[in-house]
Amino acid sequence: MNAVKIITMTEIELETLLDRVCRNAIMDAFAQKDDELLNIGQLCERIPGLTRHIFKNLVAKAKLKSVQGKYSFKEVKAAMQSH
């Protein structure tokens, strides 16, 4: 039979643990899709012709979703090609 254990931790420790677990789950999901979550600077470096100004307009037009300030490389690239 499984034993039940009680663990005590501070609210900050719990918040940090949940944040880390969720971030890892999101990164794993994107890795399975052969995709990456990149910040705006990284996207501008990897996609020729993309500037911060163009990116800002692209987010509004294509309604790109941010995950803690990062965006899907594939979604941004596809949005660049279609707009």
DSSP file (Angstrom, degrees, kcal/mol; ACC not computed):
  #  RESIDUE AA STRUCTURE BP1 BP2  ACC     N-H-->O    O-->H-N    N-H-->O    O-->H-N    TCO  KAPPA ALPHA  PHI   PSI    X-CA   Y-CA   Z-CA
    1    1 A M              0   0    0      0, 0.0     2,-0.3     0, 0.0     0, 0.0   0.000 360.0 360.0 360.0 145.2    0.0    0.0    0.0
    2    2 A N        -     0   0    0      1,-0.1     2,-0.3     0, 0.0     0, 0.0  -0.545 360.0-130.7 -77.8 137.7    1.2    3.5   -0.7
    3    3 A A        -     0   0    0     -2,-0.3     2,-0.5     1,-0.0    -1,-0.1  -0.647  14.5-132.4 -87.0 144.6    2.2    5.7    2.2
    4    4 A V        -     0   0    0     -2,-0.3     2,-0.4     2,-0.0    -1,-0.0  -0.845  25.2-172.7 -98.4 130.0    0.8    9.2    2.5
    5    5 A K        -     0   0    0     -2,-0.5     2,-0.5     2,-0.0    -2,-0.0  -0.953  16.0-142.4-124.0 143.4    3.3   11.9    3.3
    6    6 A I        -     0   0    0     -2,-0.4     2,-0.4     2,-0.0    -2,-0.0  -0.904  16.5-165.3-105.8 130.0    2.7   15.5    4.1
    7    7 A I        -     0   0    0     -2,-0.5     2,-0.4     2,-0.0    -2,-0.0  -0.941   4.0-155.3-116.3 134.6    5.2   18.0    2.8
    8    8 A T        +     0   0    0     -2,-0.4     2,-0.3     0, 0.0    -2,-0.0  -0.909  24.0 153.2-110.4 138.1    5.5   21.6    4.0
    9    9 A M        -     0   0    0     -2,-0.4     2,-0.0     0, 0.0    -2,-0.0  -0.979  43.2 -96.1-154.0 159.9    6.9   24.4    1.9
   10   10 A T     >  -     0   0    0     -2,-0.3     4,-2.2     1,-0.1     5,-0.2  -0.307  36.2-110.9 -75.5 163.6    6.5   28.1    1.6
   11   11 A E  H  > S+     0   0    0      1,-0.2     4,-2.6     2,-0.2     5,-0.2   0.882 119.1  52.8 -61.8 -38.8    4.2   29.7   -0.9
   12   12 A I  H  > S+     0   0    0      2,-0.2     4,-2.5     1,-0.2    -1,-0.2   0.901 108.3  50.1 -65.6 -41.1    7.1   31.0   -2.9
   13   13 A E  H  > S+     0   0    0      2,-0.2     4,-2.4     1,-0.2    -2,-0.2   0.913 112.2  47.7 -63.2 -42.3    8.7   27.6   -3.1
   14   14 A L  H  X S+     0   0    0     -4,-2.2     4,-2.6     2,-0.2     5,-0.2   0.914 111.9  49.9 -64.0 -43.4    5.4   26.1   -4.3
   15   15 A E  H  X S+     0   0    0     -4,-2.6     4,-2.3     1,-0.2    -2,-0.2   0.909 112.0  48.0 -62.0 -42.9    5.0   28.9   -6.9
   16   16 A T  H  X S+     0   0    0     -4,-2.5     4,-2.4     2,-0.2    -2,-0.2   0.906 111.9  49.9 -64.7 -42.5    8.5   28.4   -8.1
   17   17 A L  H  X S+     0   0    0     -4,-2.4     4,-2.4     2,-0.2    -2,-0.2   0.933 112.7  45.9 -62.8 -47.2    8.0   24.6   -8.4
   18   18 A L  H  X S+     0   0    0     -4,-2.6     4,-2.6     1,-0.2     5,-0.2   0.899 112.2  51.8 -63.8 -40.8    4.8   25.0  -10.3
   19   19 A D  H  X S+     0   0    0     -4,-2.3     4,-2.4    -5,-0.2    -1,-0.2   0.925 111.7  46.6 -61.0 -45.1    6.3   27.6  -12.6
   20   20 A R  H  X S+     0   0    0     -4,-2.4     4,-2.3     2,-0.2    -2,-0.2   0.909 113.4  48.1 -64.7 -43.5    9.2   25.3  -13.4
   21   21 A V  H  X S+     0   0    0     -4,-2.4     4,-2.1     2,-0.2    -2,-0.2   0.920 113.8  46.8 -64.7 -44.2    7.1   22.2  -14.0
   22   22 A C  H  X S+     0   0    0     -4,-2.6     4,-2.3     2,-0.2    -2,-0.2   0.912 111.6  51.0 -65.0 -42.2    4.7   24.2  -16.3
   23   23 A R  H  X S+     0   0    0     -4,-2.4     4,-2.4    -5,-0.2    -1,-0.2   0.908 110.6  49.1 -62.0 -42.2    7.5   25.7  -18.2
   24   24 A N  H  X S+     0   0    0     -4,-2.3     4,-2.4     2,-0.2    -1,-0.2   0.893 110.0  51.7 -64.4 -39.6    9.1   22.3  -18.8
   25   25 A A  H  X S+     0   0    0     -4,-2.1     4,-2.1     2,-0.2    -2,-0.2   0.906 111.4  47.1 -64.2 -41.5    5.8   20.9  -20.0
   26   26 A I  H  X S+     0   0    0     -4,-2.3     4,-2.2     2,-0.2    -2,-0.2   0.924 112.6  48.9 -65.4 -44.8    5.4   23.7  -22.5
   27   27 A M  H  X S+     0   0    0     -4,-2.4     4,-2.2     1,-0.2    -2,-0.2   0.889 111.0  50.8 -63.6 -39.2    8.9   23.3  -23.7
   28   28 A D  H  X S+     0   0    0     -4,-2.4     4,-1.9     2,-0.2    -1,-0.2   0.902 108.6  51.8 -64.0 -41.0    8.5   19.6  -24.1
   29   29 A A  H  X S+     0   0    0     -4,-2.1     4,-0.8     1,-0.2    -2,-0.2   0.910 112.2  45.4 -63.2 -42.1    5.3   20.0  -26.1
   30   30 A F  H  <>S+     0   0    0     -4,-2.2     5,-2.7     1,-0.2     3,-0.4   0.864 109.4  55.6 -69.6 -35.0    7.0   22.4  -28.5
   31   31 A A  H ><5S+     0   0    0     -4,-2.2     3,-1.2     1,-0.2    -1,-0.2   0.868 104.0  54.6 -64.8 -35.2   10.0   20.1  -28.8
   32   32 A Q  H 3<5S+     0   0    0     -4,-1.9    -1,-0.2     1,-0.3    -2,-0.2   0.771 108.5  49.1 -68.6 -24.7    7.7   17.3  -29.9
   33   33 A K  T 3<5S-     0   0    0     -4,-0.8    -1,-0.3    -3,-0.4    -2,-0.2   0.362 116.1-115.7 -91.1   4.4    6.4   19.6  -32.6
   34   34 A D  T < 5S+     0   0    0     -3,-1.2     2,-0.3     1,-0.2    -3,-0.2   0.917  78.3 123.0  56.2  45.9    9.9   20.5  -33.8
   35   35 A D      < -     0   0    0     -5,-2.7     2,-0.3    -6,-0.1    -1,-0.2  -0.821  49.2-146.7-129.1 166.8    9.2   24.1  -32.7
   36   36 A E        -     0   0    0     -2,-0.3    37,-2.5    -3,-0.1     2,-0.6  -0.969  14.3-130.6-135.5 151.6   10.8   26.5  -30.3
   37   37 A L  E     +A   72   0A   0     -2,-0.3     2,-0.3    35,-0.2    35,-0.2  -0.924  38.7 175.0 -98.6 120.9    9.6   29.3  -28.1
   38   38 A L  E     -A   71   0A   0     33,-2.6    33,-3.0    -2,-0.6     2,-0.1  -0.926  28.3-121.9-127.9 150.2   11.8   32.4  -28.7
   39   39 A N     >  -     0   0    0     -2,-0.3     4,-2.4    31,-0.2     5,-0.2  -0.321  42.5 -94.0 -81.1 175.1   11.8   35.9  -27.5
   40   40 A I  H  > S+     0   0    0     29,-0.4     4,-2.5     1,-0.2     5,-0.2   0.893 124.1  51.5 -60.2 -43.3   11.5   38.9  -29.9
   41   41 A G  H  > S+     0   0    0      1,-0.2     4,-1.6     2,-0.2    -1,-0.2   0.909 111.2  47.3 -60.3 -43.3   15.2   39.4  -30.2
   42   42 A Q  H  > S+     0   0    0      2,-0.2     4,-2.0     1,-0.2    -1,-0.2   0.887 111.3  51.5 -66.3 -39.1   15.8   35.7  -31.0
   43   43 A L  H  X S+     0   0    0     -4,-2.4     4,-2.3     1,-0.2    -2,-0.2   0.918 108.3  51.5 -63.7 -42.7   13.0   35.7  -33.6
   44   44 A C  H  < S+     0   0    0     -4,-2.5     6,-0.3     1,-0.2    -1,-0.2   0.850 111.2  48.6 -63.2 -34.1   14.5   38.8  -35.3
   45   45 A E  H  < S+     0   0    0     -4,-1.6    -1,-0.2    -5,-0.2    -2,-0.2   0.872 116.9  41.1 -71.4 -37.3   17.9   37.1  -35.5
   46   46 A R  H  < S+     0   0    0     -4,-2.0    -2,-0.2     1,-0.1    -1,-0.2   0.728 107.8  61.6 -87.7 -23.5   16.5   33.9  -36.9
   47   47 A I  S >< S-     0   0    0     -4,-2.3     3,-1.8    -5,-0.2    -1,-0.1  -0.906  84.7-130.1-110.9 111.7   14.0   35.2  -39.4
   48   48 A P  T 3  S+     0   0    0      0, 0.0     3,-0.1     0, 0.0    -3,-0.1  -0.311  90.6  16.6 -59.6 134.5   15.4   37.4  -42.2
   49   49 A G  T 3  S+     0   0    0      1,-0.3     2,-0.5    -5,-0.2     5,-0.1   0.335  91.1 128.1  88.2  -7.2   13.7   40.7  -42.6
   50   50 A L    <   +     0   0    0     -3,-1.8    -1,-0.3    -6,-0.3     2,-0.3  -0.729  31.7 175.0 -87.7 124.4   11.9   40.6  -39.3
   51   51 A T     >  -     0   0    0     -2,-0.5     4,-2.8    -3,-0.1     5,-0.2  -0.757  46.0-105.2-117.6 169.0   12.3   43.7  -37.1
   52   52 A R  H  > S+     0   0    0     -2,-0.3     4,-2.4     2,-0.2     5,-0.1   0.886 122.0  51.4 -61.3 -38.2   10.8   44.6  -33.8
   53   53 A H  H  > S+     0   0    0      2,-0.2     4,-1.8     1,-0.2    -1,-0.2   0.937 112.3  44.5 -65.2 -47.4    8.5   47.1  -35.6
   54   54 A I  H  > S+     0   0    0      1,-0.2     4,-2.5     2,-0.2    -2,-0.2   0.905 112.9  53.2 -62.2 -41.4    7.3   44.5  -38.1
   55   55 A F  H  X S+     0   0    0     -4,-2.8     4,-2.5     1,-0.2    -2,-0.2   0.914 105.5  53.2 -61.7 -43.3    6.9   42.0  -35.3
   56   56 A K  H  X S+     0   0    0     -4,-2.4     4,-1.3     1,-0.2    -1,-0.2   0.912 112.9  43.8 -59.1 -43.7    4.7   44.3  -33.3
   57   57 A N  H  X S+     0   0    0     -4,-1.8     4,-2.4     1,-0.2    -1,-0.2   0.878 111.7  54.4 -68.0 -37.7    2.4   44.8  -36.3
   58   58 A L  H  X S+     0   0    0     -4,-2.5     4,-3.0     1,-0.2     5,-0.3   0.880 103.7  55.0 -64.1 -39.8    2.4   41.1  -37.0
   59   59 A V  H  X>S+     0   0    0     -4,-2.5     4,-1.0     1,-0.2     5,-0.8   0.911 111.5  44.9 -60.1 -42.6    1.3   40.2  -33.5
   60   60 A A  H  <5S+     0   0    0     -4,-1.3    -2,-0.2    -5,-0.2    -1,-0.2   0.919 118.8  40.9 -68.7 -44.2   -1.7   42.4  -33.9
   61   61 A K  H  <5S+     0   0    0     -4,-2.4    -2,-0.2     1,-0.2    -3,-0.2   0.929 125.3  33.5 -71.4 -46.1   -2.6   41.2  -37.4
   62   62 A A  H  <5S-     0   0    0     -4,-3.0    -1,-0.2    -5,-0.2    -2,-0.2   0.502  99.8-130.8 -91.0  -4.8   -2.0   37.5  -36.9
   63   63 A K  T  <5 -     0   0    0     -4,-1.0    -3,-0.2    -5,-0.3    -4,-0.1   0.932  33.4-167.3  53.1  51.6   -3.1   37.4  -33.2
   64   64 A L      < -     0   0    0     -5,-0.8     2,-0.4    -6,-0.3    -1,-0.2  -0.439  13.8-128.1 -70.0 142.4    0.1   35.6  -32.1
   65   65 A K        -     0   0    0     -2,-0.1     7,-0.5     7,-0.0     2,-0.4  -0.778  15.2-144.9 -99.3 136.3    0.0   34.2  -28.6
   66   66 A S        -     0   0    0     -2,-0.4     2,-0.6     5,-0.1     5,-0.2  -0.783   6.6-161.3 -99.4 139.3    2.7   34.8  -26.1
   67   67 A V  B >  S-B   70   0B   0      3,-3.0     3,-0.9    -2,-0.4    -2,-0.0  -0.905  83.7 -34.2-118.3  98.8    3.9   32.3  -23.5
   68   68 A Q  T 3  S-     0   0    0     -2,-0.6     3,-0.1     1,-0.2    -1,-0.1   0.898 125.3 -44.9  53.0  46.4    5.8   34.4  -20.9
   69   69 A G  T 3  S+     0   0    0      1,-0.3   -29,-0.4   -30,-0.1     2,-0.3   0.561 119.3 107.8  80.5   8.7    7.1   36.8  -23.5
   70   70 A K  B <   -B   67   0B   0     -3,-0.9    -3,-3.0   -31,-0.1     2,-0.3  -0.883  50.9-155.5-120.7 153.3    8.1   34.1  -26.0
   71   71 A Y  E     -A   38   0A   0    -33,-3.0   -33,-2.6    -2,-0.3     2,-0.3  -0.896  29.1 -95.4-129.1 153.7    6.5   33.1  -29.3
   72   72 A S  E  >  -A   37   0A   0     -7,-0.5     4,-2.3    -2,-0.3     5,-0.2  -0.517  26.3-146.1 -69.0 126.5    6.3   30.0  -31.4
   73   73 A F  H  > S+     0   0    0    -37,-2.5     4,-2.5    -2,-0.3     5,-0.2   0.919  99.0  48.8 -59.0 -45.9    9.0   30.1  -34.1
   74   74 A K  H  > S+     0   0    0    -38,-0.2     4,-2.5     1,-0.2    -1,-0.2   0.897 111.0  49.5 -64.9 -40.7    6.8   28.2  -36.6
   75   75 A E  H  > S+     0   0    0      2,-0.2     4,-2.3     1,-0.2    -1,-0.2   0.911 113.1  46.2 -65.7 -41.8    3.7   30.5  -36.0
   76   76 A V  H  X S+     0   0    0     -4,-2.3     4,-2.3     2,-0.2    -2,-0.2   0.923 113.5  49.0 -66.5 -43.8    5.7   33.7  -36.4
   77   77 A K  H  X S+     0   0    0     -4,-2.5     4,-1.8    -5,-0.2    -2,-0.2   0.916 112.6  47.7 -62.8 -43.1    7.4   32.4  -39.6
   78   78 A A  H  X S+     0   0    0     -4,-2.5     4,-1.7     1,-0.2    -1,-0.2   0.889 111.4  51.1 -64.6 -39.3    4.1   31.3  -41.0
   79   79 A A  H  X S+     0   0    0     -4,-2.3     4,-1.4     1,-0.2    -2,-0.2   0.878 107.9  53.0 -66.4 -37.1    2.5   34.7  -40.2
   80   80 A M  H  < S+     0   0    0     -4,-2.3    -1,-0.2     1,-0.2    -2,-0.2   0.905 110.5  47.6 -62.7 -41.7    5.4   36.5  -41.9
   81   81 A Q  H  < S+     0   0    0     -4,-1.8    -1,-0.2     1,-0.2    -2,-0.2   0.804 114.4  45.6 -72.0 -29.7    4.9   34.4  -45.1
   82   82 A S  H  <        0   0    0     -4,-1.7    -1,-0.2     1,-0.2    -2,-0.2   0.659 360.0 360.0 -90.6 -14.6    1.1   35.0  -45.1
   83   83 A H     <        0   0    0     -4,-1.4    -2,-0.2    -3,-0.2    -1,-0.2   0.421 360.0 360.0-108.1 360.0    1.1   38.8  -44.4
